Amino acid sequence: MRMLSSSTRLDLRKAKVLLVDDNPQSLELMSQVLVGFRVGRIATCRSAEEARETVAAVAYDLIIIDGEMPEEDGISLARHIRSQREAPNFTAPIVVVSGHTPVEKVTTARDAGANFVVKKPIAPGVLLSRIEWLARNSRQFVTTQSYCGPDRRFKNQPLPGDVAERRSDAIALTANPERAMSQDEVDSLFG
């Protein structure tokens, strides 16, 4: 999905979406919801194994994965997609849908590189708002030894000890008291 301004109407007619769910009724229901959003191309997979083959060969604008599948769950599949740095879907937005969404599961999905977790049963308005958010808000993609996925930070919180601050040079520059301007110097810029 290409990024849109807030005033641009979301047009999903050219979007390619992959749905991964072991339940045929869930696949049909989710497909109908996406058809209602006017999504142009919808592909479906009934297992994580089938999805692994598909995501290795075809690029998608959005991947929606069931969180609970018998052979391999959606979180594991999201982690696999994020681990394939040369594959066409390495940075594709991933939404995990799940009937069971305790904080630990949401955190695990986020840490696996999922952009969002949406609770089942799906409310079409909620899903559309998440798709719209993904299309309108570009988040930096982070690749480290321990994480690949969208920048998880929505708030300014301290970084873990093993993660370097990406803005460290700018912070160091502004923290230097010799570089600080006096109030008179600031006022002179606007006077």
C-alpha positions as CSV (number, residue, x, y, z in Angstrom):
1,M,0.0,0.0,0.0
2,R,1.4,3.4,-0.9
3,M,1.3,6.0,1.8
4,L,-1.6,8.5,1.6
5,S,-2.1,12.0,2.9
6,S,-4.9,12.4,5.4
7,S,-7.1,14.2,2.9
8,T,-6.7,11.5,0.2
9,R,-9.5,8.9,0.0
10,L,-8.3,5.3,0.6
11,D,-8.6,3.4,-2.7
12,L,-7.9,-0.4,-2.2
13,R,-8.8,-1.4,-5.8
14,K,-5.2,-2.1,-6.7
15,A,-4.2,-3.5,-3.3
16,K,-3.0,-7.2,-3.1
17,V,-3.9,-8.8,0.1
18,L,-3.0,-12.2,1.4
19,L,-5.3,-13.9,3.9
20,V,-3.9,-16.9,5.9
21,D,-6.4,-18.9,8.0
22,D,-7.0,-22.7,8.4
23,N,-10.7,-22.2,8.7
24,P,-12.5,-22.0,5.3
25,Q,-15.5,-20.1,6.8
26,S,-13.2,-17.5,8.3
27,L,-11.4,-17.1,5.0
28,E,-14.7,-16.6,3.2
29,L,-15.9,-14.1,5.8
30,M,-12.7,-12.1,5.7
31,S,-12.6,-12.2,1.9
32,Q,-16.1,-10.8,1.8
33,V,-15.1,-8.0,4.3
34,L,-12.2,-7.1,2.0
35,V,-14.4,-7.2,-1.1
36,G,-16.6,-4.7,0.7
37,F,-13.6,-2.5,1.1
38,R,-13.1,-2.8,-2.7
39,V,-9.8,-4.7,-2.3
40,G,-8.7,-5.5,-5.9
41,R,-6.8,-8.8,-5.4
42,I,-7.2,-11.2,-2.6
43,A,-5.2,-14.4,-2.3
44,T,-5.9,-17.0,0.4
45,C,-3.8,-19.8,2.1
46,R,-5.2,-22.4,4.4
47,S,-1.9,-23.1,6.3
48,A,1.3,-21.4,7.3
49,E,3.2,-23.8,5.2
50,E,1.2,-22.8,2.1
51,A,1.7,-19.1,3.0
52,R,5.5,-19.5,3.4
53,E,5.6,-20.6,-0.3
54,T,3.3,-17.8,-1.4
55,V,5.1,-15.0,0.4
56,A,8.4,-16.2,-1.0
57,A,7.1,-15.7,-4.6
58,V,4.6,-12.9,-4.6
59,A,4.7,-9.4,-3.1
60,Y,1.6,-8.3,-1.2
61,D,0.5,-4.9,0.1
62,L,-1.0,-6.4,3.2
63,I,-0.9,-9.8,4.9
64,I,-3.6,-10.8,7.4
65,I,-2.8,-13.9,9.4
66,D,-4.9,-16.0,11.8
67,G,-3.2,-16.1,15.2
68,E,-4.2,-19.7,16.0
69,M,-3.6,-22.3,13.3
70,P,-2.9,-25.9,14.2
71,E,0.5,-26.6,12.5
72,E,2.1,-23.2,13.0
73,D,0.5,-20.1,14.5
74,G,0.3,-16.7,12.9
75,I,2.9,-15.2,15.1
76,S,5.5,-17.7,14.1
77,L,4.6,-17.1,10.4
78,A,5.0,-13.3,11.0
79,R,8.4,-14.0,12.5
80,H,9.3,-16.1,9.5
81,I,8.3,-13.4,7.0
82,R,10.3,-10.8,8.9
83,S,13.4,-13.1,8.9
84,Q,13.4,-13.4,5.1
85,R,15.3,-10.2,4.4
86,E,15.6,-10.8,0.6
87,A,12.0,-11.9,0.1
88,P,9.4,-9.7,-1.4
89,N,7.3,-9.4,1.8
90,F,10.0,-8.6,4.3
91,T,8.5,-5.2,5.0
92,A,4.9,-5.9,4.1
93,P,2.4,-4.8,6.7
94,I,1.2,-7.8,8.8
95,V,-2.0,-7.9,10.8
96,V,-2.6,-10.9,13.1
97,V,-6.2,-11.7,13.9
98,S,-7.0,-13.7,17.0
99,G,-9.9,-14.6,19.1
100,H,-7.6,-14.6,22.2
101,T,-5.7,-11.3,22.7
102,P,-4.2,-11.1,26.2
103,V,-1.4,-8.5,26.5
104,E,1.3,-11.2,26.4
105,K,0.0,-12.4,23.0
106,V,-0.2,-8.9,21.6
107,T,3.4,-8.2,22.8
108,T,4.6,-11.4,21.3
109,A,3.0,-10.6,18.0
110,R,4.5,-7.1,18.1
111,D,7.9,-8.5,18.9
112,A,7.6,-10.9,15.9
113,G,7.1,-7.9,13.6
114,A,3.4,-7.7,13.3
115,N,2.0,-4.2,12.7
116,F,-1.3,-4.8,14.5
117,V,-3.3,-7.5,16.3
118,V,-7.1,-7.3,15.7
119,K,-9.5,-9.3,17.9
120,K,-11.9,-11.8,16.4
121,P,-14.8,-11.7,15.6
122,I,-13.6,-9.0,13.2
123,A,-15.5,-5.7,13.2
124,P,-15.1,-4.5,9.7
125,G,-14.8,-0.9,10.9
126,V,-11.9,-1.8,13.2
127,L,-10.1,-3.7,10.4
128,L,-10.6,-0.8,8.0
129,S,-9.3,1.7,10.5
130,R,-6.1,-0.4,10.9
131,I,-5.7,-0.8,7.2
132,E,-6.2,3.0,6.8
133,W,-3.7,3.7,9.6
134,L,-1.1,1.5,7.8
135,A,-1.7,3.3,4.5
136,R,-1.5,6.8,6.0
137,N,1.3,6.4,8.6
138,S,4.7,5.5,7.5
139,R,6.7,4.0,10.3
140,Q,10.4,3.3,10.1
141,F,11.3,-0.3,9.5
142,V,13.8,-1.5,12.1
143,T,16.2,-4.3,11.5
144,T,18.4,-5.4,14.4
145,Q,19.9,-8.8,15.6
146,S,16.9,-9.3,17.9
147,Y,14.0,-7.6,15.9
148,C,12.8,-7.0,12.4
149,G,9.6,-5.0,11.9
150,P,8.0,-1.6,12.1
151,D,9.3,0.7,14.8
152,R,7.4,-0.4,17.9
153,R,7.7,2.9,19.7
154,F,4.6,5.1,20.0
155,K,5.8,6.7,23.2
156,N,9.1,8.1,24.3
157,Q,10.3,5.4,26.7
158,P,13.8,4.4,27.7
159,L,15.4,2.0,25.3
160,P,16.6,-1.4,26.4
161,G,20.2,-1.5,27.4
162,D,21.4,-3.3,24.2
163,V,19.7,-0.9,21.8
164,A,21.5,2.3,20.6
165,E,19.5,5.5,20.2
166,R,19.1,6.2,16.5
167,R,19.1,10.0,17.2
168,S,22.1,9.9,19.5
169,D,24.2,12.4,17.4
170,A,21.3,15.0,17.4
171,I,20.6,14.5,21.1
172,A,24.3,14.9,22.0
173,L,24.4,18.1,19.9
174,T,21.4,19.7,21.6
175,A,22.5,18.6,25.0
176,N,25.8,20.4,24.8
177,P,25.5,23.6,26.9
178,E,28.0,25.5,24.7
179,R,25.8,25.0,21.7
180,A,22.7,26.3,23.5
181,M,21.4,29.8,22.5
182,S,20.6,32.4,25.1
183,Q,17.0,33.7,25.3
184,D,18.2,37.0,23.8
185,E,19.7,35.1,20.8
186,V,16.5,33.2,20.3
187,D,14.5,36.5,20.5
188,S,16.7,38.2,18.0
189,L,15.8,35.5,15.4
190,F,12.1,36.6,15.6
191,G,12.6,40.3,16.1
